[in-house]
Amino acid sequence: MIHKNIWSPDTCECQIEFEFDDELPPESREHKASKVIKKCPAHSTTDIIDHHDHYDTVLKENKRKNILLGKMVEAHPELAKIGPDGSKNLKDDIDYIHSFTGTGKNRVLEVEFAGQNFTFLKKHKDKIKEISDTEFGPNKVVVR
Ligand SMILES: [Zn+2]
């Protein structure tokens, strides 16, 4: 059966309705955009051609933010809190501050890590650049 759901990313104000078939096993379920409910100002541009492109653009931004955090937590133990199952997440007293600048499909992610007991060092900034260049290509992420 086809289900519809609404996705609101934490990287912009867009709201996108997507659908998936729950008769397929989870690993082969494809989320397909069915319509854009709300376009944020940054994604109200003509380089985004339709609702599939819109979903793809917003999803890629959201993944860029999440992949970078995941790789940073893997690379720097001082950022990580280890769960009972061995999973690594960002420590509760450290903030991952993220935002995007620009419009359309070429937005740039700006990030920083901050916390009372944490110092954001050059090694962290260098690693952000390294991860970004490797995973996303040049000029996709900047450090604040
Ligand atoms: Zn948006």
Residues whose N, C-alpha, C, O or C-beta is under 5 A from the ligand:
A	BS01	ZN	C12 E13 C14 C40 H43
